[in-house]
Amino acid sequence: MPIGVWIVGFILITTLLNILGIKVADKANYVLTAFQLLVIVYFVVLSIGNVVSTQGAGGLASGQPFFNDTSSFATISAGAAIAAYSFLGFDAVTTLTEETVEPRKNMPRAIMLIALIGGGIFVTVSYVTQLVHPGGVFEDSASAASSIALQIVRKS
């Protein structure tokens, strides 16, 4: 299917959700978030299974993803900062201030929870990914996710 069809389809769905209102968009967001979390949990579980089957249970307690020749604390911190600002959606949360009960109390909490939960997810997924495929070097960087998925499925 051409990419243009996907783009138009997503624009139409997003527009329809916004026209229907915040309550419908909120329910759709819950469903999509639940699906994304299920995929993440499934990936982490399969990754852990892969590491245990190839390296034993001791392979899960490795400092290699954080301390190796190709990374440093500065590069990990820079990558985490870019990921946080790119994907966490602080701006999306602050747009809902008017609909929030006790916004002065709840908005800072929401922003902190987003940072903590999002950071935890990023660290966990990055850690198990590095355990499965250390170094992050791929034949084709555009297909890194599918390469890791195939690696996990083959060895599990």
N, C-alpha and C positions, 0 to 999 in steps of 0.2 A: 504494500500500500504506500503511495507517495507521502512524503513528509508533510506536504501542504494539506492533505486531507486530515492528518492528525492535528495539525495546528488549528485549522478551522474548527474541527470537532471540539477541541479543548476550549477554544474561545467561545463557542456556542454554549457548552456546558457551564462554563464559568459565568457567562452573562446570564444565563437562565437562573442559576443559583442566586446571583446577586439581585435579580429582578424579583424572585420569589420571597426574598427577605432574609434577615439575619438568622431567624430560627431554623429555616431550611438549610441555609449555608452552614450553620453550626452543627446540625445533625450529619450533614454530608462530611464535614470536617472530622467529626468523631469516627465515622466509618473509615475514612481514608487513613486517619492516624492509627486506628486499630490495625488495619491491614499492614501499614508500614512497620509497626512494632512487631507484628507476627513474622514478617519477613526478616527483620533484624534478629529476632530471637531464634528463628529457624537457622539463619546463617551462622550465628554464634554457636548454637548447639552442634551443627554439622562440623564447624571448624574445630570445636573442642574434641569431637569424636575423631576427626582426622588426625589431630595432634596426638591424641592418646593412642590411636592405632598405629601410628608411625614411629612415635618417640617414647611412648609410655606415659604414664600419669605425671612423671617428673618433668616432661616437656612443657607442661602448662605453667610451671614456675620458672620462667626464663627472663633474664634481664636483657637478652639479646635485642628485642624490639626497641629498647630505649638506649642501650649503651653498646654501640658498635662503631666500626670505622666510618660508616657512611652517614651517621647522624650525630648531632650534638644537642645539648639542652637548648641552645639558641635556635637551631633549625626546627626542633620539635615545638618550641614555644611559638615561633613565627607561623608554622603550619597550623597550630591550634587557633591562633588569633585570626588568621585568614578564614579558617573554617567557621569559627564562631560568628564573625561579622558577615560572612557570606550566606550562611544557611540557617541561623537560629531565628531570625525574624523578630528582632526587638521592635522594629517599627510597626509590625503587624499587631503586636500586643498593645502598644500605646494608642493605636487608633480606636481601641475599644474602651477607652477611659470613660466616655460618656455613658456607656451601658453598664458600667461596673458599679457594684454596691461598695460603698466606702472606698473610692478610688485612691485616696491618699495612703490608705493602709494596704490595700490589695494589689495595686499596680507594682510597687517595688517588690513585693513578695513574688508576684508572677514573673517579673523580669529575673529575679534571683533564681527562682525555680527553673526557668528556661535555661539559664546559664549552667546550673548544676546538673540538671537532667541531661541536657544536650551535651555537655562536656563529658559526663559519664558514659553516654552512648558512644561518642566519638572515640574516647580512650579505649573502651571495651572492644569496639569493632576494629579499630586500628591495631590493637594488641593482638587479637586472634588472627587478623589478616597477616600480620608480620610473622606470627608463629607458623602459619600455613605456608606463606610465600615470603621468606626473608629477603630483604634488600630492595624490594619494589622495582626490580628491573624486568621488563617484559619485551617480547619481540615486537608487539604492537601496543603502545600505551593506550590507544583508543579502545582496545578490547580487554583491558586489565581485569575488569569485573567478571567478564565471562571466563577468562583464563583461570582466575581464582576459583570460580564456581565449578568449572570442569575439574580442576585439580582436587577439590574437596570431594566431589561426587565419585571420581575414579578411585580414590584411596579409602573411602568410607565403606 
